[in-house]
Amino acid sequence: MAALVLSLAGCGRVPGLGAWPPFGTPAPTATPTPSRSQAASPSPAPSTSAAPTPSVTRAALTAPQAGQAVKEWVTKYNALLKKRKWWTQDARLDALFMEGALHEAVLEGNHEAFGWKPGHKPINLTGALTVYLPRPEQQPPIGDWFIGQATYKDTKGYARPHVLAFFRTPGQPFRLAVSTPIHWGQRMPKARLDADGYVTDMDNTMAGAVAEEYQNFWNNEKKEGASGYRLARNSYSRKAFPAVNKGLYARFAGRGSVFGFRTADGGSFFLFAMLNKPKGINQVLSEALLVPKGSKTIQELGANWFS
């Protein structure tokens, strides 16, 4: 069984990495490590090719291993936050973060420069941690990924469910690619599981279209709906955009991998992060989204604006 509820353990599903395409899609090469003083450019648009068969020499990731990986990552993360100016320690950052999560270190330095309170707090997992894990043959050849759902306090001190996507290359520990708390009043959907308890592949074409729609909306390009999908009228992004747009908001230039799975009722769940212009990253937006079965409306389950 792969999709399990474990005590402080997680299980999940990860897309192909490198160019960071959607869930289950292979990536051609590894993304270069960005400098902490100047963030790297965001990932290109995803491809939609089918996921290849993983190497027969790589042992399949199990749910207990994924759960243990979450606990080990949290321990290392909490230790990192105790280090003075941790956001400048490249080797430690590279060992824990990638994609949008890696850029949060750049932004934490901005918090210090502007005299703001730290944007990161230690994580204390409470209750059970659910892991969403894909079948071994659906993992990309360059590594393994999974999504975990855990409860811990947000930066304001409130205990909330969070969703986190992790990825590892062969022989390396898991790193965090994207995370976000779930909005108040929302909850994670049930995943569609196969006979062995693994989550079912997401629709890569839909994943790309949904991510494009969010970029269209936030960039205010008057192209909403061009991808075939639209944000729900009660979307938190719709409410947040007018206020955010008056501040230091800059257009999003791209995004990282899209992680996701099909839901039990036939819908689709997606998790990804968007980044603004690469020469001066000053914000990362993580999104947890649901598209109900047969719908073209995107429901926003969670979001995390870090700037």
C-alpha positions in Angstrom: 0.0 0.0 0.0 1.3 3.4 -0.9 -1.4 6.0 0.0 -1.6 5.6 3.7 -2.2 7.7 6.8 0.8 7.3 9.1 1.7 8.8 12.4 4.0 11.7 11.4 4.7 10.0 8.1 3.9 11.0 4.5 3.2 9.6 1.1 2.9 11.3 -2.3 3.3 11.6 -5.9 6.0 13.6 -7.8 6.2 14.9 -11.4 9.3 14.7 -13.6 12.0 17.1 -12.7 14.8 19.0 -14.4 12.8 21.3 -16.7 10.1 20.7 -14.1 7.2 19.6 -16.2 3.9 18.3 -14.8 3.3 15.3 -12.7 4.8 12.1 -14.1 6.6 13.8 -17.0 10.3 13.3 -17.5 12.7 16.2 -17.5 15.7 16.3 -19.9 18.3 17.8 -17.5 18.7 18.9 -13.9 17.9 22.6 -13.2 21.1 24.5 -12.4 21.4 25.6 -8.8 20.5 29.3 -8.4 22.7 31.8 -6.5 21.3 32.9 -3.2 22.2 36.5 -4.0 20.4 36.4 -7.4 17.6 33.9 -8.0 17.8 31.6 -11.0 15.3 31.9 -13.9 12.0 30.1 -13.5 11.3 26.8 -15.2 10.0 26.6 -18.8 6.6 25.5 -19.7 5.9 21.8 -19.1 5.9 19.1 -21.8 3.1 16.6 -21.9 4.9 13.4 -22.9 4.1 10.1 -21.2 6.1 9.1 -18.1 8.8 6.5 -19.0 9.5 3.3 -17.1 12.0 3.9 -14.3 15.3 2.3 -14.1 15.2 -1.4 -13.0 18.2 -0.8 -10.8 16.4 1.8 -8.6 14.5 0.4 -5.6 10.9 1.5 -5.5 10.0 4.2 -2.9 7.6 2.9 -0.2 5.1 4.8 1.9 7.0 4.2 5.2 10.2 5.5 3.5 8.3 8.6 2.3 7.0 9.2 5.8 10.4 8.8 7.3 11.8 11.2 4.7 9.3 13.9 5.9 10.4 13.5 9.5 14.1 13.7 8.6 13.5 16.7 6.4 11.6 18.6 9.1 14.5 17.8 11.6 17.1 19.3 9.2 14.8 22.2 8.4 14.4 23.1 12.1 18.1 22.8 12.6 18.8 25.1 9.7 16.6 27.9 11.1 18.8 28.0 14.2 21.8 28.9 12.1 22.7 32.6 11.9 21.8 34.0 8.5 20.8 30.6 7.3 19.6 31.9 4.0 23.2 32.6 3.0 24.4 29.0 3.5 24.3 27.6 0.0 25.3 24.0 0.8 22.6 23.6 3.5 20.0 25.3 1.3 20.7 23.1 -1.7 20.4 20.0 0.5 16.9 21.0 1.6 15.2 23.1 -1.1 14.6 23.2 -4.8 12.4 25.2 -7.2 10.2 27.8 -5.6 11.1 26.6 -2.1 14.7 27.4 -2.8 13.9 31.0 -3.6 12.4 31.5 -0.2 15.9 31.8 1.1 16.5 34.8 -1.1 13.3 36.3 0.2 14.2 35.7 3.8 17.2 37.9 3.3 14.9 40.6 2.1 13.0 40.3 5.4 16.2 41.1 7.3 17.1 43.9 5.0 13.8 45.6 5.5 13.7 44.9 9.2 10.7 42.5 8.9 10.0 39.6 11.1 11.3 36.2 9.9 9.1 34.6 7.3 10.0 31.0 8.4 9.2 29.3 11.7 10.2 25.9 13.0 7.8 23.0 12.1 6.3 20.9 14.8 4.2 18.1 13.1 1.0 17.2 14.9 -1.4 14.3 14.3 -1.2 12.0 11.3 0.6 12.8 8.1 -0.9 11.5 4.8 1.3 10.6 1.9 0.2 10.5 -1.8 2.5 8.2 -3.6 2.5 7.2 -7.3 3.2 3.8 -8.6 6.9 3.0 -9.0 6.6 2.7 -12.8 5.1 6.2 -12.9 8.1 7.8 -11.2 10.4 9.7 -13.6 13.8 8.1 -14.4 15.7 11.0 -12.8 14.2 10.4 -9.3 11.2 10.0 -7.0 8.6 12.4 -5.7 5.6 12.4 -3.4 3.1 14.8 -1.8 2.6 14.9 1.9 -0.2 16.5 3.9 0.7 17.5 7.5 -0.6 19.7 10.2 1.6 22.3 11.9 1.5 26.0 12.8 1.7 28.6 10.1 3.8 31.8 10.5 1.0 33.4 12.5 0.9 30.6 15.0 -2.3 28.8 13.9 -2.3 25.1 13.4 -3.3 24.3 9.8 -3.1 21.5 7.3 -0.3 22.0 4.8 0.6 20.2 1.6 4.2 19.7 0.6 5.8 18.2 -2.5 9.2 16.5 -2.2 11.7 15.2 -4.8 15.0 13.3 -4.7 17.5 12.3 -7.3 19.0 8.7 -6.9 21.2 8.4 -3.9 20.2 11.8 -2.5 17.8 12.8 0.3 14.4 14.4 -0.5 14.2 18.1 -1.0 11.2 20.4 -0.7 9.9 21.8 -4.0 6.7 23.6 -3.0 4.4 23.9 0.0 1.3 25.8 1.1 -1.2 25.8 3.9 -4.8 24.9 3.1 -7.3 27.8 3.3 -9.6 28.0 6.2 -12.8 26.1 5.5 -11.1 24.0 2.7 -9.8 20.5 2.8 -7.7 18.2 0.7 -9.7 16.0 -1.7 -9.7 12.2 -1.4 -7.3 10.7 -4.0 -8.4 8.0 -6.5 -6.3 5.0 -5.5 -5.6 1.9 -7.5 -5.9 -1.6 -6.1 -2.5 -1.3 -4.4 -3.2 2.0 -2.8 -1.2 4.2 -5.1 -2.6 7.5 -6.4 -3.7 7.8 -10.0 -1.9 9.9 -12.6 -3.0 13.4 -13.1 -4.0 14.8 -16.5 -0.8 16.5 -17.7 -2.6 18.6 -20.4 -5.0 19.9 -17.8 -2.1 20.6 -15.4 -0.4 22.8 -18.0 -3.6 24.6 -18.8 -4.5 25.3 -15.2 -1.0 26.6 -14.4 -1.2 28.8 -17.5 -4.5 30.2 -16.3 -3.1 31.2 -12.9 -0.2 33.0 -14.6 -2.6 34.8 -17.0 -4.7 35.9 -14.0 -1.9 37.2 -11.8 -0.2 38.9 -14.7 -3.5 40.7 -15.4 -3.0 40.0 -19.1 -6.7 40.1 -19.9 -6.4 36.5 -21.2 -8.4 34.8 -18.5 -10.0 31.7 -19.8 -7.6 31.5 -22.8 -6.3 28.2 -21.5 -9.9 26.8 -21.3 -10.2 27.2 -17.5 -11.2 30.0 -15.2 -10.7 30.8 -11.5 -13.8 30.3 -9.4 -15.6 33.6 -8.5 -14.9 33.1 -4.8 -11.2 32.3 -5.4 -8.9 33.7 -2.7 -6.7 35.0 -5.5 -9.5 37.1 -6.9 -9.8 38.7 -3.5 -6.1 39.1 -2.9 -5.1 40.5 -6.3 -6.5 44.1 -6.0 -4.5 44.6 -2.8 -1.3 42.8 -3.9 -1.3 44.7 -7.2 -1.0 48.0 -5.4 2.3 46.9 -3.7 5.6 45.5 -5.0 4.0 42.9 -7.2 5.9 41.9 -10.3 4.7 39.8 -13.2 5.2 36.0 -12.9 7.6 34.8 -15.5 7.2 31.1 -15.0 6.6 28.2 -12.5 8.1 25.0 -11.2 6.9 21.5 -11.5 3.2 20.7 -11.3 2.5 17.9 -8.8 -0.9 16.2 -8.6 -3.3 13.3 -8.8 -6.8 12.4 -9.8 -9.4 12.6 -7.0 -11.8 9.9 -5.9 -14.7 11.7 -7.6 -13.0 12.1 -10.9 -11.6 15.6 -10.4 -7.9 16.7 -10.4 -5.6 18.1 -7.7 -2.6 20.3 -8.6 0.3 21.8 -6.5 2.9 24.1 -7.9 4.8 27.4 -7.3 5.1 30.5 -9.5 8.0 32.9 -9.6 8.4 36.5 -10.9 11.2 37.9 -13.0 14.5 36.0 -12.5 16.9 39.0 -12.1 15.3 40.0 -8.9 13.0 37.4 -7.4 10.9 39.2 -4.7 7.9 36.9 -4.5 6.9 33.2 -4.7 3.3 32.1 -4.9 2.4 28.5 -4.1 -1.0 27.1 -5.2 -3.0 24.1 -4.2 -5.9 23.7 -6.7 -8.9 21.5 -7.5 -10.7 21.1 -10.8 -13.9 19.1 -10.2 -14.9 16.4 -12.6 -16.3 17.7 -15.9 -15.6 21.3 -14.8 -13.6 24.1 -16.3 -13.6 26.1 -13.0 -10.5 26.1 -10.8 -11.2 25.9 -7.1 -8.4 27.3 -4.9 -7.8 25.0 -1.9 -4.7 26.8 -0.6 -2.1 29.4 -1.4 1.0 30.9 0.1 2.4 34.3 -1.0 6.0 34.7 0.2 7.6 38.0 -0.5 
